[in-house]
Amino acid sequence: MVFSSLVFLFRFMPVFFLIYYLVPGRFRNPVLFAGSIIFYAWGEPRYTILILCSCMVNYSLAVFISRFDPRFRKIERRVIFILAMFYDVGMLFVFKYTGFIISTINSLFSTHIPVPEIALPLGISFYTFQIMSYVIDVYKCRTEAETSLLNLGTYLVMFPQLIAGPIVTYSRVKHRLKKRKLRYDVIDNGAKTFVIGLGAKVIFANSLGNIWTACKEAGFENISTLFAWMGISAYTLQLYFDFAGYSLMAIGLGQMLGFRFPRNFNHPYISRSVTEFWKRWHITLTSWFREYLYIPLGGNRKGTARTILNMLIVWLVTGLWHGAAWNFVLWGFYYFLIILFERFFLKKYLDSSIFFSRMYTLLVVMIGWVLFASPSLTEACIYIQRMFTINPGTDFIEYFYTYWYIFAAAVFFATPVPARWYRKHRNSVFSYIFLIAVFLVSVGLLVDSVYNPFLYFRF
């Protein structure tokens, strides 16, 4: 089930929140836990057992870790911690990377090992990172082990952020898991945030996705240069409004439940460097890698050579986290090189520029999205070749006349200007009229269209 579906909007959501608001406070965690399991099982019933096992295994191991005094029982704590990490990473490895590893072995050594067809469980990358951060924090004595299996289970399976984040650490929500107040103004603001995210997803992302789909259906080798640029521009905006919109819906739903989730996007396409872009894009994932991988590896505290190695490891893992394919590995390596170059050579020039730095950042990011979105490295190379060689054609004209106004509106709403206006006038009558219109248009588009993908489900 996805947030931008009629089933969620008119069946699950009203029934769930009616029950959630009517029951006494002590029953809200059981209702949230049960509702989240139903939400997840709607799309992946056979893999519900995986997330329940993840909860029970990590709950038990974290409790065991906490029973050993960190001053005198370091070995015991470390052994249990390694077991927990082995289980979490192992489950992710089996379901996400087994096919990729075997296919790579077959390609390198001309073997014929059968490649198992293992479906990727929804949200496994997100909820695995969340539960890993919890166990790491317990091991590092940053937080106490949760003694209630229900509370930890509610944290892990909470449906707003279960499928695609934001990645929420346990320490951020642990107090609200035990006690939270439902205030009308917060619920109202959450509902508004949800509608804004819904509009971003349905009105912009779904519409612009038709252009990128047309490029793929035509075959990358057959499209003109202008259509190639139009296609990747559309995908650049589609991916942003798709994921940022979903994140806004998750944040809004969290507020309606009484939780405060962290911001996940901060207008990344206005960035003046790729380094800045990754501080604005998928903020919770970037923070997770910094806190739980880059800093434990030594960060930038052990000299230039070690800093470069740590950056390389983080970006290769980032690429693999997004997908089990070589184009994602190359995508991670690509950003490692760009950010390394910025760090040691280009930063002073970017800091002194306003226009050039933004154009440079957009160009680098768009090329990166080609690697990200293409089915294979070969097709990515073909697409980039079509972008930077002269290939005349009129295949773009129909799509330009059909979608130019969506493009223009999407570019405008990708800037901070509408957000600033909304923050200033969000309680005005006009803002309510605007949000009602956004909701009605979104519902109308959902009724009329069968194209309603969510791009980050593949991760």
C-alpha positions as CSV (number, residue, x, y, z in Angstrom):
1,M,0.0,0.0,0.0
2,V,1.3,3.5,-0.9
3,F,0.2,6.8,0.6
4,S,-0.8,8.1,-2.8
5,S,-3.4,5.5,-3.4
6,L,-7.2,5.6,-3.2
7,V,-7.2,2.5,-0.9
8,F,-5.0,4.3,1.6
9,L,-6.7,7.7,1.3
10,F,-10.3,6.5,1.6
11,R,-10.1,3.2,3.4
12,F,-7.0,2.6,5.5
13,M,-6.4,6.2,6.6
14,P,-9.9,7.2,7.9
15,V,-10.5,3.9,9.6
16,F,-7.1,3.8,11.3
17,F,-7.1,7.4,12.5
18,L,-10.7,7.1,13.8
19,I,-9.7,4.1,15.9
20,Y,-6.4,5.7,16.9
21,Y,-8.0,9.0,18.2
22,L,-10.9,7.2,20.0
23,V,-8.9,4.7,22.0
24,P,-7.3,5.8,25.4
25,G,-3.7,6.8,25.3
26,R,-2.4,3.4,26.7
27,F,-3.9,1.6,23.7
28,R,-2.4,3.8,21.0
29,N,0.8,1.8,20.6
30,P,-1.0,-1.5,20.1
31,V,-3.3,0.2,17.6
32,L,-0.4,1.8,15.8
33,F,1.6,-1.5,15.8
34,A,-1.4,-3.5,14.5
35,G,-2.3,-0.9,11.9
36,S,1.3,-0.8,10.7
37,I,1.4,-4.6,10.3
38,I,-1.8,-4.5,8.3
39,F,-0.3,-1.6,6.2
40,Y,2.8,-3.6,5.4
41,A,1.1,-6.9,4.9
42,W,-1.2,-5.3,2.3
43,G,1.6,-5.2,-0.1
44,E,4.0,-7.8,1.3
45,P,2.2,-10.4,3.4
46,R,4.8,-13.1,3.0
47,Y,7.6,-10.9,4.2
48,T,5.9,-9.6,7.3
49,I,7.6,-12.4,9.2
50,L,11.0,-10.8,8.3
51,I,10.3,-7.5,10.0
52,L,8.8,-9.2,13.0
53,C,11.9,-11.4,13.3
54,S,14.1,-8.4,13.0
55,C,12.3,-6.7,15.8
56,M,12.4,-9.8,18.2
57,V,16.0,-10.7,17.4
58,N,17.4,-7.1,17.9
59,Y,15.2,-6.5,20.9
60,S,16.6,-9.7,22.6
61,L,20.2,-9.0,21.7
62,A,20.0,-5.3,22.8
63,V,18.6,-6.4,26.2
64,F,21.5,-8.9,26.5
65,I,24.0,-6.2,25.7
66,S,22.6,-3.8,28.3
67,R,22.9,-6.5,31.0
68,F,26.7,-6.5,30.8
69,D,28.5,-3.6,32.5
70,P,30.5,-1.8,29.7
71,R,33.4,-1.2,32.1
72,F,34.0,-4.9,32.9
73,R,32.2,-7.0,30.3
74,K,33.4,-5.5,27.1
75,I,34.1,-8.8,25.3
76,E,30.6,-10.2,26.0
77,R,29.0,-7.0,24.8
78,R,31.1,-7.0,21.7
79,V,30.2,-10.6,20.8
80,I,26.5,-10.0,21.2
81,F,26.8,-6.8,19.2
82,I,28.6,-8.6,16.4
83,L,25.8,-11.2,16.4
84,A,23.2,-8.5,16.0
85,M,25.1,-6.8,13.1
86,F,25.7,-10.2,11.5
87,Y,22.0,-10.9,11.6
88,D,20.9,-7.5,10.2
89,V,23.5,-7.2,7.5
90,G,23.1,-10.9,6.7
91,M,19.3,-10.6,6.1
92,L,19.9,-7.5,3.9
93,F,22.7,-9.3,2.0
94,V,20.6,-12.4,1.3
95,F,17.5,-10.7,0.0
96,K,19.2,-7.8,-1.8
97,Y,22.6,-8.9,-3.0
98,T,22.6,-12.6,-3.5
99,G,21.6,-12.4,-7.1
100,F,24.0,-9.6,-7.8
101,I,27.0,-11.5,-6.3
102,I,26.2,-14.7,-8.1
103,S,25.7,-12.9,-11.5
104,T,29.0,-11.1,-11.0
105,I,30.8,-14.4,-10.3
106,N,29.3,-15.9,-13.4
107,S,30.4,-13.0,-15.5
108,L,33.9,-12.9,-14.2
109,F,34.7,-16.6,-14.2
110,S,32.3,-17.9,-16.9
111,T,30.6,-20.1,-14.4
112,H,26.9,-21.1,-14.6
113,I,25.8,-20.9,-11.0
114,P,22.0,-20.7,-10.9
115,V,20.9,-17.2,-9.9
116,P,18.0,-17.4,-7.4
117,E,15.0,-15.2,-8.0
118,I,14.6,-13.5,-4.6
119,A,12.0,-10.7,-4.4
120,L,13.2,-7.7,-2.5
121,P,11.1,-7.1,0.6
122,L,9.5,-3.7,0.7
123,G,11.4,-1.2,2.9
124,I,14.1,-3.7,4.0
125,S,16.9,-1.3,3.5
126,F,15.2,1.4,5.6
127,Y,14.0,-0.7,8.5
128,T,17.3,-2.5,8.7
129,F,19.2,0.7,9.0
130,Q,16.8,1.9,11.7
131,I,17.1,-1.2,13.9
132,M,20.9,-1.3,13.4
133,S,21.1,2.3,14.6
134,Y,19.1,1.3,17.7
135,V,21.5,-1.6,18.6
136,I,24.6,0.5,17.9
137,D,23.3,3.2,20.2
138,V,22.6,0.6,22.9
139,Y,26.1,-0.8,22.5
140,K,27.7,2.6,22.6
141,C,25.7,3.5,25.7
142,R,24.0,6.4,23.9
143,T,20.6,5.1,24.8
144,E,19.1,2.5,27.1
145,A,17.7,-0.8,25.8
146,E,14.0,-0.7,25.3
147,T,12.4,-3.1,27.8
148,S,9.0,-3.2,26.0
149,L,8.9,-5.4,22.9
150,L,5.7,-3.6,21.9
151,N,7.4,-0.2,22.1
152,L,10.3,-1.3,20.0
153,G,8.1,-3.0,17.6
154,T,6.0,0.1,17.2
155,Y,9.1,2.1,16.5
156,L,10.3,-0.3,13.9
157,V,7.1,-0.9,12.0
158,M,5.5,2.5,12.3
159,F,3.8,2.8,8.9
160,P,4.5,6.4,8.0
161,Q,8.3,5.8,7.7
162,L,8.3,2.0,7.4
163,I,8.6,1.7,3.6
164,A,10.8,4.7,2.6
165,G,11.8,6.7,5.6
166,P,12.7,9.2,6.8
167,I,15.2,7.1,8.7
168,V,14.3,7.8,12.3
169,T,16.6,6.9,15.1
170,Y,15.2,5.4,18.3
171,S,16.5,8.1,20.5
172,R,14.5,10.7,18.6
173,V,11.1,9.0,19.3
174,K,11.7,7.0,22.5
175,H,10.0,9.4,24.8
176,R,7.0,9.8,22.6
177,L,6.7,6.1,22.3
178,K,5.9,6.0,26.0
179,K,3.9,9.2,26.3
180,R,2.6,11.6,23.7
181,K,-0.1,14.2,23.5
182,L,-2.4,14.7,20.5
183,R,-2.9,18.5,19.9
184,Y,-5.3,19.8,17.4
185,D,-2.9,22.4,15.9
186,V,-0.2,19.7,15.4
187,I,-2.7,17.3,13.8
188,D,-3.9,20.1,11.6
189,N,-0.4,21.0,10.5
190,G,0.3,17.3,9.9
191,A,-2.7,17.0,7.6
192,K,-1.6,20.0,5.7
193,T,1.9,18.7,5.3
194,F,0.5,15.4,4.1
195,V,-1.6,17.1,1.4
196,I,1.4,19.1,0.2
197,G,3.4,15.9,-0.1
198,L,0.5,14.2,-1.9
199,G,0.3,17.0,-4.4
200,A,4.0,16.9,-5.0
201,K,3.9,13.1,-5.7
202,V,0.7,12.9,-7.8
203,I,0.6,16.3,-9.7
204,F,4.3,16.7,-10.4
205,A,6.2,13.3,-10.1
206,N,3.5,11.2,-11.8
207,S,3.1,13.6,-14.6
208,L,6.8,14.2,-15.3
209,G,7.4,10.4,-15.1
210,N,5.6,10.0,-18.4
211,I,8.5,11.7,-20.2
212,W,11.2,9.5,-18.8
213,T,9.1,6.5,-19.5
214,A,8.7,7.6,-23.1
215,C,12.5,7.9,-23.5
216,K,12.9,4.3,-22.2
217,E,10.2,3.0,-24.4
218,A,11.7,4.7,-27.5
219,G,15.1,3.2,-26.8
220,F,18.0,5.4,-25.6
221,E,19.8,4.8,-28.9
222,N,16.8,6.3,-30.9
223,I,16.1,9.5,-29.1
224,S,17.3,13.0,-30.2
225,T,19.6,15.1,-28.2
226,L,16.9,17.5,-27.1
227,F,14.6,14.6,-26.0
228,A,17.5,13.2,-24.0
229,W,17.9,16.4,-22.1
230,M,14.2,16.7,-21.7
231,G,14.0,13.1,-20.4
232,I,16.7,13.4,-17.8
233,S,15.4,16.9,-16.7
234,A,12.0,15.3,-16.2
235,Y,13.5,12.4,-14.2
236,T,15.5,14.8,-12.1
237,L,12.3,16.6,-11.1
238,Q,10.2,13.4,-10.9
239,L,12.6,11.7,-8.5
240,Y,12.7,14.8,-6.3
241,F,9.0,15.3,-6.1
242,D,8.4,11.5,-5.8
243,F,10.7,11.0,-2.8
244,A,10.4,14.4,-1.2
245,G,6.6,14.2,-1.6
246,Y,6.5,10.8,0.0
247,S,8.8,12.1,2.9
248,L,6.4,15.0,3.5
249,M,3.5,12.6,3.6
250,A,5.4,10.5,6.1
251,I,6.3,13.6,8.3
252,G,2.7,14.8,8.1
253,L,1.3,11.4,9.2
254,G,3.9,11.3,12.0
255,Q,2.6,14.6,13.3
256,M,-1.0,13.3,13.1
257,L,0.2,10.3,15.3
258,G,2.0,12.6,17.8
259,F,5.5,12.1,16.6
260,R,8.0,14.5,15.1
261,F,10.1,13.0,12.2
262,P,13.2,14.7,10.9
263,R,13.3,16.7,7.7
264,N,14.5,14.7,4.7
265,F,14.8,17.3,1.9
266,N,15.8,20.9,1.9
267,H,15.5,22.2,-1.7
268,P,18.5,20.3,-3.0
269,Y,18.4,21.7,-6.5
270,I,19.4,25.2,-5.4
271,S,22.8,23.8,-4.1
272,R,26.0,25.5,-5.1
273,S,28.1,22.4,-4.9
274,V,27.6,18.6,-4.9
275,T,28.8,18.5,-1.3
276,E,26.0,20.9,-0.4
277,F,23.5,18.9,-2.5
278,W,24.1,15.8,-0.3
279,K,23.5,17.9,2.8
280,R,20.0,18.7,1.3
281,W,19.1,15.5,-0.4
282,H,17.8,12.4,1.7
283,I,19.2,14.1,4.8
284,T,18.4,11.2,7.1
285,L,20.4,8.7,5.0
286,T,23.4,11.1,4.8
287,S,23.3,11.6,8.5
288,W,23.0,7.9,9.1
289,F,26.2,7.2,7.0
290,R,28.1,10.0,8.7
291,E,27.1,8.9,12.2
292,Y,27.2,5.1,11.9
293,L,29.9,4.5,9.2
294,Y,32.1,7.5,8.4
295,I,32.8,8.7,12.0
296,P,33.4,5.1,13.3
297,L,35.9,4.6,10.5
298,G,37.8,7.5,11.7
299,G,36.2,10.3,9.7
300,N,38.7,13.0,8.9
301,R,40.7,12.6,12.1
302,K,43.4,10.3,10.9
303,G,45.1,12.1,8.1
304,T,44.3,12.8,4.4
305,A,44.9,9.3,3.1
306,R,42.6,7.7,5.7
307,T,40.0,10.4,5.1
308,I,40.0,9.6,1.4
309,L,39.7,5.9,2.1
310,N,36.8,6.5,4.5
311,M,35.0,8.7,1.9
312,L,35.5,5.9,-0.7
313,I,34.0,3.3,1.6
314,V,31.0,5.4,2.5
315,W,30.2,6.3,-1.1
316,L,30.6,2.7,-2.4
317,V,28.3,1.5,0.4
318,T,25.9,4.4,-0.5
319,G,25.8,3.2,-4.1
320,L,25.2,-0.4,-3.1
321,W,22.5,0.6,-0.6
322,H,20.5,2.1,-3.4
323,G,20.7,-0.9,-5.6
324,A,22.5,-4.3,-6.3
325,A,23.9,-3.5,-9.7
326,W,27.2,-2.1,-11.1
327,N,25.6,1.1,-12.3
328,F,24.9,1.9,-8.6
329,V,28.5,1.1,-7.6
330,L,29.7,3.4,-10.4
331,W,27.2,6.0,-9.2
332,G,28.6,5.9,-5.7
333,F,32.2,6.1,-7.1
334,Y,31.2,9.0,-9.3
335,Y,30.1,11.0,-6.4
336,F,33.1,10.1,-4.4
337,L,35.4,11.5,-7.1
338,I,33.3,14.7,-7.5
339,I,33.1,15.4,-3.8
340,L,36.8,14.6,-3.4
341,F,37.6,17.0,-6.2
342,E,35.4,19.7,-4.6
343,R,37.0,19.2,-1.2
344,F,40.6,19.6,-2.3
345,F,40.4,21.8,-5.4
346,L,37.1,23.3,-6.5
347,K,35.5,24.6,-3.3
348,K,37.0,28.1,-3.3
349,Y,35.8,28.6,-6.9
350,L,32.3,27.4,-6.2
351,D,32.0,29.6,-3.1
352,S,32.8,32.7,-5.2
353,S,30.1,32.0,-7.7
354,I,26.4,32.1,-7.6
355,F,25.2,31.2,-11.1
356,F,28.0,29.0,-12.3
357,S,28.1,26.9,-9.1
358,R,24.4,26.1,-9.4
359,M,24.6,25.2,-13.1
360,Y,27.6,23.0,-12.4
361,T,25.8,21.2,-9.6
362,L,22.7,20.6,-11.6
363,L,24.8,19.2,-14.5
364,V,26.7,16.9,-12.3
365,V,23.6,15.7,-10.5
366,M,21.7,15.1,-13.8
367,I,24.5,13.0,-15.2
368,G,24.5,11.1,-11.9
369,W,20.7,10.4,-12.3
370,V,21.4,8.9,-15.7
371,L,23.6,6.3,-14.0
372,F,21.0,5.9,-11.2
373,A,17.9,5.5,-13.5
374,S,19.3,3.5,-16.4
375,P,18.7,-0.3,-16.4
376,S,22.4,-1.0,-17.0
377,L,25.8,0.6,-17.5
378,T,25.6,0.1,-21.2
379,E,22.3,1.9,-21.5
380,A,23.6,4.7,-19.2
381,C,26.6,5.2,-21.5
382,I,24.3,5.3,-24.6
383,Y,22.1,7.9,-22.9
384,I,25.0,10.1,-21.9
385,Q,26.3,9.9,-25.5
386,R,22.9,11.0,-26.8
387,M,23.0,14.0,-24.4
388,F,26.5,15.2,-25.5
389,T,26.4,14.6,-29.3
390,I,24.3,16.2,-31.9
391,N,21.3,13.9,-32.7
392,P,18.6,15.9,-34.5
393,G,14.9,14.9,-34.2
394,T,11.4,16.2,-33.4
395,D,10.5,13.5,-30.9
396,F,10.5,16.0,-28.1
397,I,8.0,18.5,-29.5
398,E,4.8,16.6,-28.5
399,Y,6.0,16.2,-24.9
400,F,7.2,19.8,-24.7
401,Y,3.8,21.2,-25.7
402,T,2.0,18.7,-23.4
403,Y,4.2,19.2,-20.3
404,W,5.8,22.6,-20.5
405,Y,3.5,24.1,-17.9
406,I,4.2,21.2,-15.5
407,F,7.9,21.7,-16.0
408,A,7.6,25.4,-15.2
409,A,5.5,24.8,-12.1
410,A,7.8,22.0,-10.9
411,V,10.9,24.1,-11.3
412,F,9.2,26.9,-9.3
413,F,8.0,24.6,-6.5
414,A,11.5,23.1,-6.3
415,T,12.8,26.4,-5.0
416,P,12.3,27.8,-1.4
417,V,9.9,30.5,-2.6
418,P,6.6,28.6,-2.2
419,A,7.7,27.1,1.1
420,R,8.5,30.5,2.5
421,W,5.1,31.8,1.4
422,Y,3.3,28.8,2.9
423,R,5.1,29.2,6.3
424,K,3.9,32.8,6.4
425,H,0.3,32.2,5.4
426,R,-0.4,28.6,6.3
427,N,-3.3,29.5,8.6
428,S,-4.9,31.8,6.2
429,V,-8.2,31.1,4.4
430,F,-6.4,31.1,1.1
431,S,-4.0,28.4,2.1
432,Y,-6.9,26.2,3.1
433,I,-8.6,26.8,-0.2
434,F,-5.3,26.0,-2.0
435,L,-4.8,22.7,0.0
436,I,-8.3,21.6,-0.7
437,A,-7.7,22.2,-4.4
438,V,-4.4,20.3,-4.3
439,F,-6.2,17.4,-2.6
440,L,-9.1,17.3,-5.1
441,V,-6.8,17.6,-8.1
442,S,-4.6,14.8,-6.7
443,V,-7.6,12.5,-6.2
444,G,-8.9,13.3,-9.6
445,L,-5.6,12.4,-11.2
446,L,-5.4,9.1,-9.2
447,V,-8.9,8.2,-10.3
448,D,-8.0,8.8,-14.0
449,S,-4.5,7.4,-14.1
450,V,-3.0,4.0,-13.7
451,Y,0.5,5.4,-13.6
452,N,1.3,5.8,-9.9
453,P,4.8,4.4,-9.2
454,F,7.0,5.1,-6.2
455,L,10.6,5.1,-7.3
456,Y,12.2,4.4,-4.0
457,F,10.3,1.1,-3.5
458,R,13.0,-0.5,-5.6
459,F,15.5,0.2,-2.8
